[in-house]
Amino acid sequence: MDLELTEDQELFRETTAKFLERTSPLSTVREWAEKEPAGFPADWWRQGAGLGWTSLLVSEDDGGGSVSGHGLLDLVIVAEEMGRGVAPGPLLPVNVVAAALSEYGTQDQRDRYLPDLLSGEAIASWCLTEKGAPGLPSGVGLQATRRGADFVLTGRKGPVEAGAEAEFFVVAALVDGEPTQFLVDADAPGVTVTRAEGLDLVRRFAMVELDDVVLPAAAVLGEAGAGAPQIERLFELAVALECASMAGVIDRVLSFTMEYSFDRYSFGRPLASYQALKHRFADMKLWTEASLATALAAARSVDAKSERAFEFVSVAKSYIGDRAPLILQDCVQLHGGIGVTWDHDLHLYIRRVVQDRALFGTPYDHRERIAQALRLEESHGH
């Protein structure tokens, strides 16, 4: 597998990294956490959209376009850099919805929703997760009942990233027991959005309640009852982005922890000079590189629409979701007392990883998902 970026991708990465360093250093991220209801200024997100953050999973016919011809591989570059800087912004939900519209939307749906989404004027989110259920495609329980030519949605979704900021949602529901996705405007009668507390300082979440929300057939994404492949596809995109972000986090934290260990002296010598700590750093470096490679392998598989993509993303989420918190806790220990203070930036990264670890299925959920798939394969094989 080629792990090197193309020249165009490297330029895109540098442009994104420089933009984030200039506009949202960690001091600014902390400030936005306190002052910005959305966690970021609207103008900042529009600038990010101008750099291409919102258009990489959208076809050129619909106003999108990628850097390398592989939109998801370009997008995970952004996700990694955002992880490295604990950057705010609804990168994951907006891109999942944009991909849903581009791949499954009618011409009318694309014309209505995509332009503002691509320009950064509008924010949208994907409503998959439900309380008490794993954040997996199998966890959809919200009911959509037929009423003549219309559909009536009743139930609760959450946590929904950027839910309170979103102007519309893609909502996963069941019609006659079969998965179906709907486009729902946030201001539609019967929709109530309530802000929810989250660990991440600058990513906001909400609960979305749907109380007898009446939708016309034109609100269905694709066909009623045929949403299972859509939901699986969007889920794989979401988890691939999540894994890239977590890998970016641990790569950055390990880097500045190693720098600190050379500057910090203990008994007259640098902390990094102790053999036992060299072994710990070697282990962490191995896990970090493995996380970066596993996240990339998952993204490549999803980008190629491989039949094994579900397996790759679940392996990545399981591995990175388990390893990332351990690496970060080791880095806290290596910083000593300062590592557990509010003033140090370490906790911003820990919050990001712990939040991501829990969204769209925990590592345990993903291991169970792989086990179920293997059991199915065995039963079909016999």
Contacts in CASP RR format, 6 or more apart in sequence:
PFRMAT RR
TARGET T0000
AUTHOR 0000-0000-0000
METHOD contacts of the structure
MODEL  1
MDLELTEDQELFRETTAKFLERTSPLSTVREWAEKEPAGFPADWWRQGAG
LGWTSLLVSEDDGGGSVSGHGLLDLVIVAEEMGRGVAPGPLLPVNVVAAA
LSEYGTQDQRDRYLPDLLSGEAIASWCLTEKGAPGLPSGVGLQATRRGAD
FVLTGRKGPVEAGAEAEFFVVAALVDGEPTQFLVDADAPGVTVTRAEGLD
LVRRFAMVELDDVVLPAAAVLGEAGAGAPQIERLFELAVALECASMAGVI
DRVLSFTMEYSFDRYSFGRPLASYQALKHRFADMKLWTEASLATALAAAR
SVDAKSERAFEFVSVAKSYIGDRAPLILQDCVQLHGGIGVTWDHDLHLYI
RRVVQDRALFGTPYDHRERIAQALRLEESHGH
1 293 0 8 1.000
1 296 0 8 1.000
1 297 0 8 1.000
1 300 0 8 1.000
3 293 0 8 1.000
3 296 0 8 1.000
5 13 0 8 1.000
5 77 0 8 1.000
6 67 0 8 1.000
6 68 0 8 1.000
8 67 0 8 1.000
8 68 0 8 1.000
9 67 0 8 1.000
9 68 0 8 1.000
9 73 0 8 1.000
9 74 0 8 1.000
9 77 0 8 1.000
12 67 0 8 1.000
12 74 0 8 1.000
12 77 0 8 1.000
13 77 0 8 1.000
13 81 0 8 1.000
15 51 0 8 1.000
16 51 0 8 1.000
16 53 0 8 1.000
16 77 0 8 1.000
16 78 0 8 1.000
16 81 0 8 1.000
17 81 0 8 1.000
17 84 0 8 1.000
19 47 0 8 1.000
19 48 0 8 1.000
19 51 0 8 1.000
20 81 0 8 1.000
20 82 0 8 1.000
20 84 0 8 1.000
20 85 0 8 1.000
20 87 0 8 1.000
23 44 0 8 1.000
23 47 0 8 1.000
24 32 0 8 1.000
24 40 0 8 1.000
24 44 0 8 1.000
24 85 0 8 1.000
24 87 0 8 1.000
24 88 0 8 1.000
26 85 0 8 1.000
26 86 0 8 1.000
26 345 0 8 1.000
26 348 0 8 1.000
29 85 0 8 1.000
29 86 0 8 1.000
29 87 0 8 1.000
29 88 0 8 1.000
29 201 0 8 1.000
29 202 0 8 1.000
29 348 0 8 1.000
30 201 0 8 1.000
30 348 0 8 1.000
32 39 0 8 1.000
32 40 0 8 1.000
32 41 0 8 1.000
32 88 0 8 1.000
32 202 0 8 1.000
33 39 0 8 1.000
33 201 0 8 1.000
33 202 0 8 1.000
36 88 0 8 1.000
36 202 0 8 1.000
37 164 0 8 1.000
37 204 0 8 1.000
38 88 0 8 1.000
38 89 0 8 1.000
38 162 0 8 1.000
38 164 0 8 1.000
38 165 0 8 1.000
38 204 0 8 1.000
39 88 0 8 1.000
39 89 0 8 1.000
39 202 0 8 1.000
39 203 0 8 1.000
39 204 0 8 1.000
40 88 0 8 1.000
40 89 0 8 1.000
40 202 0 8 1.000
45 89 0 8 1.000
45 90 0 8 1.000
45 120 0 8 1.000
45 123 0 8 1.000
46 119 0 8 1.000
46 120 0 8 1.000
46 121 0 8 1.000
48 54 0 8 1.000
48 120 0 8 1.000
49 55 0 8 1.000
49 118 0 8 1.000
49 119 0 8 1.000
49 120 0 8 1.000
50 119 0 8 1.000
50 120 0 8 1.000
53 75 0 8 1.000
53 78 0 8 1.000
53 91 0 8 1.000
53 95 0 8 1.000
54 94 0 8 1.000
54 95 0 8 1.000
54 98 0 8 1.000
54 117 0 8 1.000
54 118 0 8 1.000
54 119 0 8 1.000
54 120 0 8 1.000
55 63 0 8 1.000
55 64 0 8 1.000
55 65 0 8 1.000
55 98 0 8 1.000
55 118 0 8 1.000
56 64 0 8 1.000
56 65 0 8 1.000
56 66 0 8 1.000
56 67 0 8 1.000
56 71 0 8 1.000
56 72 0 8 1.000
56 74 0 8 1.000
56 75 0 8 1.000
56 78 0 8 1.000
56 95 0 8 1.000
57 71 0 8 1.000
57 72 0 8 1.000
57 75 0 8 1.000
57 95 0 8 1.000
57 98 0 8 1.000
57 99 0 8 1.000
57 102 0 8 1.000
57 237 0 8 1.000
58 64 0 8 1.000
58 65 0 8 1.000
58 98 0 8 1.000
58 99 0 8 1.000
58 101 0 8 1.000
58 102 0 8 1.000
58 114 0 8 1.000
58 118 0 8 1.000
59 65 0 8 1.000
59 102 0 8 1.000
62 101 0 8 1.000
62 102 0 8 1.000
62 110 0 8 1.000
62 114 0 8 1.000
63 114 0 8 1.000
63 118 0 8 1.000
64 102 0 8 1.000
64 118 0 8 1.000
65 71 0 8 1.000
66 74 0 8 1.000
67 74 0 8 1.000
68 74 0 8 1.000
70 303 0 8 1.000
71 303 0 8 1.000
72 237 0 8 1.000
72 240 0 8 1.000
72 299 0 8 1.000
72 302 0 8 1.000
72 303 0 8 1.000
73 296 0 8 1.000
73 299 0 8 1.000
73 300 0 8 1.000
73 303 0 8 1.000
75 91 0 8 1.000
75 95 0 8 1.000
75 241 0 8 1.000
76 240 0 8 1.000
76 241 0 8 1.000
76 244 0 8 1.000
76 295 0 8 1.000
76 296 0 8 1.000
76 299 0 8 1.000
78 91 0 8 1.000
79 91 0 8 1.000
79 92 0 8 1.000
79 241 0 8 1.000
79 242 0 8 1.000
79 244 0 8 1.000
79 245 0 8 1.000
80 244 0 8 1.000
80 245 0 8 1.000
80 247 0 8 1.000
80 248 0 8 1.000
80 251 0 8 1.000
80 292 0 8 1.000
80 295 0 8 1.000
81 87 0 8 1.000
81 248 0 8 1.000
82 89 0 8 1.000
82 91 0 8 1.000
82 245 0 8 1.000
83 245 0 8 1.000
83 246 0 8 1.000
83 248 0 8 1.000
83 249 0 8 1.000
83 252 0 8 1.000
83 349 0 8 1.000
83 352 0 8 1.000
84 248 0 8 1.000
84 249 0 8 1.000
84 251 0 8 1.000
84 252 0 8 1.000
85 252 0 8 1.000
86 201 0 8 1.000
86 202 0 8 1.000
86 249 0 8 1.000
86 345 0 8 1.000
86 348 0 8 1.000
86 349 0 8 1.000
86 352 0 8 1.000
87 202 0 8 1.000
88 202 0 8 1.000
88 203 0 8 1.000
89 162 0 8 1.000
89 202 0 8 1.000
89 203 0 8 1.000
90 123 0 8 1.000
90 125 0 8 1.000
90 161 0 8 1.000
90 162 0 8 1.000
90 165 0 8 1.000
90 166 0 8 1.000
90 203 0 8 1.000
91 241 0 8 1.000
92 161 0 8 1.000
92 238 0 8 1.000
92 241 0 8 1.000
92 242 0 8 1.000
92 245 0 8 1.000
93 123 0 8 1.000
93 124 0 8 1.000
93 125 0 8 1.000
93 126 0 8 1.000
93 160 0 8 1.000
93 161 0 8 1.000
93 162 0 8 1.000
93 163 0 8 1.000
93 166 0 8 1.000
94 117 0 8 1.000
94 120 0 8 1.000
94 123 0 8 1.000
94 124 0 8 1.000
94 125 0 8 1.000
94 162 0 8 1.000
95 237 0 8 1.000
95 241 0 8 1.000
96 126 0 8 1.000
96 170 0 8 1.000
96 234 0 8 1.000
96 237 0 8 1.000
96 238 0 8 1.000
96 241 0 8 1.000
97 117 0 8 1.000
97 124 0 8 1.000
97 125 0 8 1.000
97 126 0 8 1.000
97 168 0 8 1.000
97 169 0 8 1.000
97 170 0 8 1.000
98 114 0 8 1.000
98 117 0 8 1.000
98 118 0 8 1.000
98 124 0 8 1.000
99 233 0 8 1.000
99 234 0 8 1.000
99 237 0 8 1.000
100 126 0 8 1.000
100 170 0 8 1.000
100 181 0 8 1.000
100 221 0 8 1.000
100 230 0 8 1.000
100 234 0 8 1.000
101 109 0 8 1.000
101 110 0 8 1.000
101 113 0 8 1.000
101 114 0 8 1.000
101 117 0 8 1.000
101 170 0 8 1.000
101 221 0 8 1.000
102 110 0 8 1.000
102 114 0 8 1.000
103 230 0 8 1.000
103 233 0 8 1.000
104 181 0 8 1.000
104 221 0 8 1.000
104 222 0 8 1.000
104 230 0 8 1.000
105 221 0 8 1.000
105 222 0 8 1.000
106 218 0 8 1.000
106 222 0 8 1.000
108 218 0 8 1.000
109 183 0 8 1.000
109 218 0 8 1.000
109 221 0 8 1.000
113 122 0 8 1.000
113 124 0 8 1.000
113 168 0 8 1.000
113 183 0 8 1.000
116 122 0 8 1.000
116 167 0 8 1.000
117 123 0 8 1.000
117 124 0 8 1.000
122 167 0 8 1.000
122 168 0 8 1.000
123 162 0 8 1.000
123 165 0 8 1.000
123 166 0 8 1.000
123 167 0 8 1.000
124 166 0 8 1.000
124 167 0 8 1.000
124 168 0 8 1.000
124 169 0 8 1.000
124 170 0 8 1.000
125 160 0 8 1.000
125 161 0 8 1.000
125 162 0 8 1.000
125 163 0 8 1.000
125 166 0 8 1.000
125 169 0 8 1.000
125 170 0 8 1.000
126 160 0 8 1.000
126 169 0 8 1.000
126 170 0 8 1.000
126 172 0 8 1.000
126 234 0 8 1.000
126 238 0 8 1.000
127 157 0 8 1.000
127 158 0 8 1.000
127 160 0 8 1.000
127 169 0 8 1.000
127 170 0 8 1.000
127 171 0 8 1.000
127 172 0 8 1.000
127 184 0 8 1.000
127 208 0 8 1.000
128 135 0 8 1.000
128 137 0 8 1.000
128 140 0 8 1.000
128 157 0 8 1.000
128 172 0 8 1.000
128 231 0 8 1.000
128 234 0 8 1.000
128 235 0 8 1.000
128 238 0 8 1.000
128 360 0 8 1.000
129 135 0 8 1.000
129 157 0 8 1.000
129 158 0 8 1.000
129 159 0 8 1.000
129 160 0 8 1.000
129 359 0 8 1.000
129 360 0 8 1.000
130 139 0 8 1.000
130 140 0 8 1.000
130 141 0 8 1.000
130 142 0 8 1.000
130 156 0 8 1.000
130 157 0 8 1.000
130 158 0 8 1.000
131 156 0 8 1.000
131 158 0 8 1.000
131 207 0 8 1.000
133 139 0 8 1.000
133 140 0 8 1.000
133 141 0 8 1.000
134 361 0 8 1.000
134 362 0 8 1.000
134 365 0 8 1.000
135 359 0 8 1.000
135 360 0 8 1.000
135 361 0 8 1.000
135 365 0 8 1.000
136 235 0 8 1.000
136 360 0 8 1.000
136 361 0 8 1.000
136 365 0 8 1.000
136 369 0 8 1.000
137 172 0 8 1.000
137 179 0 8 1.000
137 228 0 8 1.000
137 231 0 8 1.000
137 232 0 8 1.000
137 235 0 8 1.000
138 369 0 8 1.000
140 172 0 8 1.000
140 173 0 8 1.000
140 174 0 8 1.000
140 179 0 8 1.000
140 231 0 8 1.000
141 173 0 8 1.000
141 174 0 8 1.000
142 153 0 8 1.000
142 154 0 8 1.000
142 155 0 8 1.000
142 156 0 8 1.000
142 157 0 8 1.000
142 171 0 8 1.000
142 172 0 8 1.000
142 173 0 8 1.000
142 174 0 8 1.000
142 210 0 8 1.000
143 153 0 8 1.000
143 154 0 8 1.000
143 155 0 8 1.000
143 173 0 8 1.000
143 174 0 8 1.000
144 151 0 8 1.000
144 152 0 8 1.000
144 153 0 8 1.000
144 173 0 8 1.000
144 174 0 8 1.000
144 175 0 8 1.000
144 180 0 8 1.000
144 182 0 8 1.000
144 215 0 8 1.000
145 151 0 8 1.000
145 152 0 8 1.000
145 154 0 8 1.000
145 175 0 8 1.000
146 152 0 8 1.000
146 175 0 8 1.000
146 176 0 8 1.000
147 214 0 8 1.000
149 216 0 8 1.000
149 217 0 8 1.000
150 214 0 8 1.000
150 215 0 8 1.000
150 216 0 8 1.000
150 217 0 8 1.000
151 175 0 8 1.000
151 180 0 8 1.000
151 182 0 8 1.000
151 214 0 8 1.000
151 215 0 8 1.000
151 216 0 8 1.000
151 217 0 8 1.000
151 219 0 8 1.000
151 220 0 8 1.000
151 224 0 8 1.000
152 212 0 8 1.000
152 213 0 8 1.000
152 214 0 8 1.000
152 215 0 8 1.000
153 171 0 8 1.000
153 173 0 8 1.000
153 182 0 8 1.000
153 184 0 8 1.000
153 210 0 8 1.000
153 212 0 8 1.000
153 213 0 8 1.000
153 215 0 8 1.000
154 210 0 8 1.000
154 211 0 8 1.000
154 212 0 8 1.000
154 213 0 8 1.000
155 209 0 8 1.000
155 210 0 8 1.000
155 211 0 8 1.000
156 207 0 8 1.000
156 208 0 8 1.000
156 209 0 8 1.000
156 210 0 8 1.000
157 169 0 8 1.000
157 171 0 8 1.000
157 207 0 8 1.000
157 208 0 8 1.000
157 209 0 8 1.000
157 210 0 8 1.000
158 196 0 8 1.000
158 205 0 8 1.000
158 206 0 8 1.000
158 207 0 8 1.000
158 208 0 8 1.000
159 196 0 8 1.000
159 198 0 8 1.000
159 205 0 8 1.000
159 206 0 8 1.000
159 207 0 8 1.000
159 359 0 8 1.000
160 166 0 8 1.000
160 169 0 8 1.000
160 205 0 8 1.000
160 206 0 8 1.000
160 207 0 8 1.000
160 208 0 8 1.000
161 203 0 8 1.000
161 204 0 8 1.000
161 205 0 8 1.000
161 359 0 8 1.000
162 203 0 8 1.000
162 204 0 8 1.000
162 205 0 8 1.000
162 206 0 8 1.000
163 169 0 8 1.000
163 186 0 8 1.000
163 193 0 8 1.000
163 204 0 8 1.000
163 205 0 8 1.000
163 206 0 8 1.000
163 208 0 8 1.000
164 193 0 8 1.000
164 194 0 8 1.000
164 195 0 8 1.000
164 204 0 8 1.000
164 206 0 8 1.000
165 204 0 8 1.000
166 186 0 8 1.000
166 193 0 8 1.000
167 185 0 8 1.000
167 186 0 8 1.000
167 187 0 8 1.000
168 183 0 8 1.000
168 184 0 8 1.000
168 185 0 8 1.000
168 186 0 8 1.000
169 183 0 8 1.000
169 184 0 8 1.000
169 186 0 8 1.000
169 208 0 8 1.000
170 181 0 8 1.000
170 182 0 8 1.000
170 183 0 8 1.000
170 184 0 8 1.000
170 221 0 8 1.000
170 234 0 8 1.000
171 181 0 8 1.000
171 182 0 8 1.000
171 183 0 8 1.000
171 184 0 8 1.000
171 208 0 8 1.000
171 210 0 8 1.000
172 179 0 8 1.000
172 180 0 8 1.000
172 181 0 8 1.000
172 227 0 8 1.000
172 231 0 8 1.000
173 179 0 8 1.000
173 180 0 8 1.000
173 181 0 8 1.000
173 182 0 8 1.000
174 180 0 8 1.000
175 224 0 8 1.000
175 225 0 8 1.000
176 225 0 8 1.000
177 225 0 8 1.000
178 224 0 8 1.000
178 225 0 8 1.000
178 226 0 8 1.000
178 227 0 8 1.000
178 228 0 8 1.000
179 225 0 8 1.000
179 227 0 8 1.000
179 228 0 8 1.000
179 230 0 8 1.000
179 231 0 8 1.000
180 220 0 8 1.000
180 221 0 8 1.000
180 223 0 8 1.000
180 224 0 8 1.000
180 225 0 8 1.000
180 226 0 8 1.000
180 227 0 8 1.000
181 220 0 8 1.000
181 221 0 8 1.000
181 222 0 8 1.000
181 227 0 8 1.000
181 230 0 8 1.000
181 231 0 8 1.000
182 215 0 8 1.000
182 219 0 8 1.000
182 220 0 8 1.000
182 221 0 8 1.000
183 219 0 8 1.000
183 220 0 8 1.000
183 221 0 8 1.000
184 191 0 8 1.000
184 210 0 8 1.000
184 213 0 8 1.000
184 215 0 8 1.000
184 219 0 8 1.000
185 191 0 8 1.000
186 193 0 8 1.000
188 213 0 8 1.000
188 215 0 8 1.000
189 213 0 8 1.000
189 214 0 8 1.000
190 209 0 8 1.000
190 210 0 8 1.000
190 211 0 8 1.000
190 212 0 8 1.000
190 213 0 8 1.000
191 208 0 8 1.000
191 209 0 8 1.000
191 210 0 8 1.000
191 211 0 8 1.000
191 213 0 8 1.000
192 208 0 8 1.000
192 209 0 8 1.000
192 211 0 8 1.000
193 206 0 8 1.000
193 207 0 8 1.000
193 208 0 8 1.000
193 209 0 8 1.000
194 206 0 8 1.000
194 207 0 8 1.000
194 209 0 8 1.000
195 204 0 8 1.000
195 205 0 8 1.000
195 206 0 8 1.000
196 205 0 8 1.000
196 206 0 8 1.000
196 207 0 8 1.000
197 205 0 8 1.000
198 204 0 8 1.000
198 205 0 8 1.000
198 355 0 8 1.000
199 351 0 8 1.000
199 354 0 8 1.000
199 355 0 8 1.000
200 351 0 8 1.000
200 352 0 8 1.000
200 355 0 8 1.000
201 348 0 8 1.000
201 351 0 8 1.000
203 352 0 8 1.000
203 355 0 8 1.000
217 224 0 8 1.000
221 227 0 8 1.000
221 230 0 8 1.000
222 230 0 8 1.000
232 310 0 8 1.000
233 305 0 8 1.000
235 313 0 8 1.000
235 360 0 8 1.000
236 302 0 8 1.000
236 309 0 8 1.000
236 310 0 8 1.000
236 313 0 8 1.000
237 302 0 8 1.000
238 360 0 8 1.000
239 298 0 8 1.000
239 313 0 8 1.000
239 314 0 8 1.000
239 316 0 8 1.000
239 317 0 8 1.000
239 360 0 8 1.000
240 295 0 8 1.000
240 298 0 8 1.000
240 299 0 8 1.000
240 302 0 8 1.000
240 313 0 8 1.000
240 316 0 8 1.000
242 317 0 8 1.000
242 356 0 8 1.000
242 359 0 8 1.000
242 360 0 8 1.000
243 291 0 8 1.000
243 294 0 8 1.000
243 295 0 8 1.000
243 298 0 8 1.000
243 299 0 8 1.000
243 313 0 8 1.000
243 316 0 8 1.000
243 317 0 8 1.000
243 320 0 8 1.000
244 295 0 8 1.000
244 296 0 8 1.000
244 299 0 8 1.000
245 352 0 8 1.000
245 356 0 8 1.000
246 291 0 8 1.000
246 295 0 8 1.000
246 320 0 8 1.000
246 321 0 8 1.000
246 324 0 8 1.000
246 352 0 8 1.000
246 353 0 8 1.000
246 356 0 8 1.000
246 357 0 8 1.000
247 288 0 8 1.000
247 291 0 8 1.000
247 292 0 8 1.000
247 294 0 8 1.000
247 295 0 8 1.000
247 320 0 8 1.000
247 324 0 8 1.000
248 292 0 8 1.000
249 324 0 8 1.000
249 328 0 8 1.000
249 349 0 8 1.000
249 352 0 8 1.000
249 353 0 8 1.000
250 287 0 8 1.000
250 288 0 8 1.000
250 291 0 8 1.000
250 323 0 8 1.000
250 324 0 8 1.000
250 327 0 8 1.000
250 328 0 8 1.000
250 353 0 8 1.000
251 288 0 8 1.000
251 291 0 8 1.000
251 292 0 8 1.000
252 349 0 8 1.000
253 327 0 8 1.000
253 328 0 8 1.000
253 331 0 8 1.000
253 346 0 8 1.000
253 349 0 8 1.000
254 281 0 8 1.000
254 284 0 8 1.000
254 285 0 8 1.000
254 288 0 8 1.000
254 327 0 8 1.000
254 331 0 8 1.000
257 331 0 8 1.000
257 334 0 8 1.000
257 335 0 8 1.000
258 272 0 8 1.000
258 281 0 8 1.000
260 271 0 8 1.000
260 334 0 8 1.000
260 335 0 8 1.000
261 270 0 8 1.000
261 271 0 8 1.000
261 272 0 8 1.000
261 277 0 8 1.000
261 281 0 8 1.000
261 334 0 8 1.000
262 270 0 8 1.000
262 271 0 8 1.000
262 272 0 8 1.000
263 270 0 8 1.000
264 270 0 8 1.000
264 271 0 8 1.000
265 271 0 8 1.000
266 274 0 8 1.000
271 277 0 8 1.000
271 334 0 8 1.000
272 278 0 8 1.000
272 281 0 8 1.000
277 334 0 8 1.000
280 330 0 8 1.000
280 334 0 8 1.000
284 327 0 8 1.000
284 330 0 8 1.000
284 331 0 8 1.000
287 323 0 8 1.000
287 326 0 8 1.000
287 327 0 8 1.000
288 327 0 8 1.000
290 319 0 8 1.000
290 323 0 8 1.000
291 319 0 8 1.000
291 320 0 8 1.000
291 323 0 8 1.000
291 324 0 8 1.000
294 315 0 8 1.000
294 316 0 8 1.000
294 319 0 8 1.000
294 320 0 8 1.000
295 316 0 8 1.000
295 320 0 8 1.000
297 312 0 8 1.000
297 316 0 8 1.000
298 309 0 8 1.000
298 312 0 8 1.000
298 313 0 8 1.000
298 315 0 8 1.000
298 316 0 8 1.000
301 308 0 8 1.000
301 309 0 8 1.000
301 312 0 8 1.000
301 313 0 8 1.000
302 309 0 8 1.000
302 312 0 8 1.000
302 313 0 8 1.000
306 312 0 8 1.000
310 369 0 8 1.000
310 373 0 8 1.000
311 370 0 8 1.000
311 373 0 8 1.000
313 366 0 8 1.000
314 366 0 8 1.000
314 367 0 8 1.000
314 369 0 8 1.000
314 370 0 8 1.000
315 366 0 8 1.000
315 370 0 8 1.000
317 360 0 8 1.000
317 361 0 8 1.000
317 363 0 8 1.000
317 366 0 8 1.000
318 363 0 8 1.000
318 366 0 8 1.000
318 367 0 8 1.000
318 370 0 8 1.000
319 363 0 8 1.000
321 353 0 8 1.000
321 356 0 8 1.000
321 357 0 8 1.000
321 363 0 8 1.000
322 363 0 8 1.000
324 353 0 8 1.000
324 357 0 8 1.000
325 350 0 8 1.000
325 353 0 8 1.000
325 354 0 8 1.000
325 357 0 8 1.000
328 346 0 8 1.000
328 349 0 8 1.000
328 350 0 8 1.000
328 353 0 8 1.000
329 350 0 8 1.000
331 346 0 8 1.000
332 339 0 8 1.000
332 340 0 8 1.000
332 346 0 8 1.000
332 350 0 8 1.000
335 344 0 8 1.000
335 346 0 8 1.000
338 344 0 8 1.000
339 346 0 8 1.000
339 347 0 8 1.000
340 347 0 8 1.000
357 363 0 8 1.000
END
